[in-house]
């Protein structure tokens, strides 16, 4: 397997405003949770909707965009890569998380009627 690809493409809505932090070296970091709805028919043939939540991380200039443009309910699309993290919790247990590091972002601007 020479051509291994780690790529994620999602479109959905922000669950909250972007959370902003400045980390070592004055680098800006933004975190946003994105809700993506999946629609399908269940075994009884009824339309069903399931919401999936994804943790997104924006760095540098992309964090600036997230800070200015992504508010709760904003519809946007991203392209990025999966990143697995592990850490030790305060109680000493080992924890794991997966996030999407955003490499491209497209925000649908509200259409203005006039």
Secondary structure as UniProt FT lines:
FT   STRAND          8..14
FT   STRAND          19..23
FT   HELIX           24..26
FT   STRAND          27..41
FT   TURN            43..44
FT   STRAND          47..59
FT   HELIX           61..69
FT   TURN            72..73
FT   STRAND          75..88
FT   TURN            90..91
FT   STRAND          94..107
//
